[in-house]
Amino acid sequence: MFAPRFGVTEPIVMLCQVFPENYSSQLAEKVTRLQALLPTAVNLQVFASPTENYRARAEFRIWHEDDDAYYIMFDQATKQKIRIDACPMAIASIAELMPRLMEAIRADAALRFKLFEIDFLATLSGEMLVTLIYRRQIVDDEAWLAAANRLREKLPITHIIGRARKQKILLDADFVTETLNVDGKTFHYQQIENSFTQPNPYVAQQMLHWARHVSGQNAGDLIELYCGNGNFSIALADCYRRVLATEISKTSVASAQINIAHNGIDNLQIIKMAAEEVAEALSGRDFTRLKNIDLPSYQFSTIFVDPPRSGLDDVTRKMVCDYERIIYISCHPETLARDLEVLTVTHDIQHTALFDQFPYTHHIESGVFLTRK
């Protein structure tokens, strides 16, 4: 399974299995469920995932038996541990690295001793970050450092991190840089270990394409809430005159600033604010964090929201209704349906989309574009 860790919550994927012969029917079931939840499925577009090798992030527990070690997952129903020798849902670079990495770990006691978990973060652009998590301290462990460096030289690993309780040991960097291709354009994103990233880069590209399509061109100013590392705001910047994006995570804001510079974006500003604070600022409350932002000069025509699974809070839901156009990306169709009960009082749904980020699970990512009645 891919269990939640360090605050990153995702659907649990059972036992690394894929069933390509069942994919179409499973996707059809998701379409039916989403259509039943939406007040109207106007122009529903369905963006399918590759049926194999689609996941760019994966976490595995490690099981030890004498001098042997191997990847495991746990069956959520029976709690039985399942040995994993191959993971066809992982993108090819991870799937190919897994057995080679485990072979090297088995052969090196410094790497194997009390190894608890291995996390992989890969990119379509060819970078690979591996985090080795231990049930022991690795401070001043010269044998581990030497072994980790040998591992990086021997295998196609860009960066290695060692983690233990209250420890994080870097050989160099703790991030990879992803390059996504959308509508003939390339967008570069720093993806930091232990922070949220889109796990399915193939569908992530399709999500950016859909958001750009419904935005159109020369669409006034955009305000975005929950912007993360700038994933959407950077890709949408050339669709709008100016973009103001907000995010509460300090780490994500710092990463977003790096991504803005890396992509050469000059009409996007990102500030560290919670969604409810944005509502207060737009109502006239002064914030020190906005001292360099000329908020009254913006003419927001569109608001973009990508909230957590809980959906929009009451204050934000009311604020969203004040805008001419709403782009809503959802990771939980039930809370989306709840929010749309309010939004559709003042707005009409123009486009809807299903993004199959997590094949072979019940999980649905979706998008809705609304305009004022």
BELPEWO-V662133 format. One record per residue. N is the residue number from 0. D_LAST is the distance of its C-alpha to the last C-alpha in Angstrom with 2 decimals. Layout:
BEGIN
((N/D_LAST) (N/D_LAST))
END
This chain:
BEGIN
((0/44.37) (1/42.20) (2/42.18) (3/40.21) (4/42.31) (5/42.04) (6/38.55) (7/37.03) (8/35.57) (9/35.19) (10/35.56) (11/39.24) (12/40.48) (13/43.57) (14/46.82) (15/45.65) (16/45.53) (17/43.55) (18/43.55) (19/42.24) (20/43.12) (21/40.63) (22/37.77) (23/35.85) (24/35.98) (25/34.99) (26/31.97) (27/31.01) (28/31.25) (29/28.82) (30/26.32) (31/26.76) (32/26.41) (33/23.19) (34/21.64) (35/22.78) (36/21.18) (37/17.70) (38/15.31) (39/14.97) (40/17.03) (41/15.16) (42/17.51) (43/19.71) (44/22.31) (45/25.51) (46/27.62) (47/31.12) (48/33.83) (49/37.41) (50/39.39) (51/42.08) (52/42.68) (53/39.12) (54/39.50) (55/40.42) (56/41.12) (57/43.55) (58/45.72) (59/48.94) (60/51.50) (61/55.12) (62/57.92) (63/61.56) (64/64.63) (65/67.88) (66/67.52) (67/64.59) (68/60.88) (69/57.78) (70/54.01) (71/52.80) (72/49.71) (73/49.65) (74/48.56) (75/46.11) (76/47.41) (77/51.15) (78/51.32) (79/53.70) (80/53.97) (81/53.44) (82/55.14) (83/52.90) (84/54.77) (85/51.86) (86/48.07) (87/46.45) (88/42.91) (89/43.81) (90/43.39) (91/46.65) (92/47.93) (93/47.74) (94/49.11) (95/52.02) (96/52.76) (97/52.87) (98/56.32) (99/57.86) (100/56.74) (101/58.07) (102/61.35) (103/61.76) (104/60.98) (105/63.50) (106/66.12) (107/65.62) (108/66.40) (109/64.88) (110/61.45) (111/61.84) (112/63.25) (113/60.81) (114/57.83) (115/55.06) (116/51.93) (117/50.88) (118/47.37) (119/46.31) (120/43.59) (121/43.56) (122/41.57) (123/41.05) (124/42.80) (125/45.98) (126/46.36) (127/47.46) (128/47.66) (129/49.77) (130/50.05) (131/53.18) (132/52.93) (133/56.21) (134/57.69) (135/60.13) (136/60.23) (137/60.50) (138/61.23) (139/64.27) (140/64.56) (141/66.04) (142/66.58) (143/62.87) (144/61.89) (145/64.44) (146/63.32) (147/59.62) (148/60.50) (149/62.57) (150/59.72) (151/57.34) (152/60.00) (153/60.73) (154/57.25) (155/53.99) (156/52.55) (157/51.09) (158/51.05) (159/52.65) (160/51.94) (161/54.18) (162/52.75) (163/54.54) (164/54.04) (165/53.11) (166/53.97) (167/52.23) (168/54.65) (169/53.40) (170/55.52) (171/53.21) (172/49.38) (173/46.93) (174/44.13) (175/43.47) (176/41.32) (177/38.98) (178/37.93) (179/34.86) (180/34.29) (181/30.75) (182/29.90) (183/33.40) (184/33.22) (185/35.16) (186/34.04) (187/36.67) (188/36.23) (189/38.85) (190/38.88) (191/40.97) (192/43.09) (193/41.95) (194/38.38) (195/35.25) (196/34.79) (197/32.95) (198/35.74) (199/34.86) (200/34.78) (201/34.22) (202/30.91) (203/30.12) (204/30.33) (205/27.89) (206/25.37) (207/25.68) (208/25.33) (209/22.04) (210/20.61) (211/21.90) (212/20.51) (213/16.84) (214/17.40) (215/18.80) (216/21.01) (217/21.00) (218/17.69) (219/18.52) (220/19.63) (221/19.18) (222/20.01) (223/21.31) (224/22.58) (225/25.47) (226/26.57) (227/30.07) (228/32.38) (229/29.70) (230/29.22) (231/25.61) (232/25.52) (233/28.61) (234/27.41) (235/24.07) (236/25.75) (237/26.29) (238/22.63) (239/21.80) (240/23.57) (241/24.40) (242/23.88) (243/24.66) (244/25.32) (245/26.69) (246/29.02) (247/31.35) (248/34.22) (249/36.86) (250/38.19) (251/34.87) (252/34.21) (253/37.70) (254/37.21) (255/33.90) (256/35.76) (257/38.40) (258/35.88) (259/34.24) (260/37.73) (261/38.74) (262/35.83) (263/36.28) (264/32.75) (265/32.70) (266/29.08) (267/28.52) (268/29.58) (269/29.84) (270/30.66) (271/31.93) (272/29.54) (273/28.07) (274/24.35) (275/24.88) (276/26.95) (277/24.23) (278/22.02) (279/25.09) (280/25.81) (281/22.42) (282/23.04) (283/26.34) (284/28.96) (285/31.62) (286/32.65) (287/35.82) (288/34.23) (289/31.85) (290/34.72) (291/34.55) (292/30.75) (293/29.37) (294/26.09) (295/25.04) (296/25.48) (297/22.60) (298/19.28) (299/17.15) (300/14.10) (301/14.25) (302/15.67) (303/17.86) (304/19.31) (305/22.24) (306/23.47) (307/26.71) (308/27.11) (309/26.29) (310/22.65) (311/20.82) (312/22.61) (313/21.12) (314/21.03) (315/19.47) (316/16.79) (317/15.76) (318/16.12) (319/14.00) (320/10.86) (321/11.72) (322/11.08) (323/8.75) (324/10.02) (325/11.93) (326/15.02) (327/16.74) (328/20.32) (329/21.94) (330/25.62) (331/25.29) (332/23.08) (333/23.70) (334/22.37) (335/19.37) (336/18.66) (337/19.18) (338/16.78) (339/13.98) (340/14.47) (341/13.21) (342/10.62) (343/8.79) (344/8.60) (345/5.91) (346/5.00) (347/5.91) (348/9.53) (349/10.82) (350/14.41) (351/16.86) (352/20.50) (353/23.72) (354/26.34) (355/29.78) (356/31.29) (357/33.78) (358/35.38) (359/37.55) (360/35.74) (361/33.00) (362/30.93) (363/27.48) (364/25.59) (365/22.02) (366/18.99) (367/15.25) (368/12.78) (369/9.10) (370/6.45) (371/3.82) (372/0.00))
END
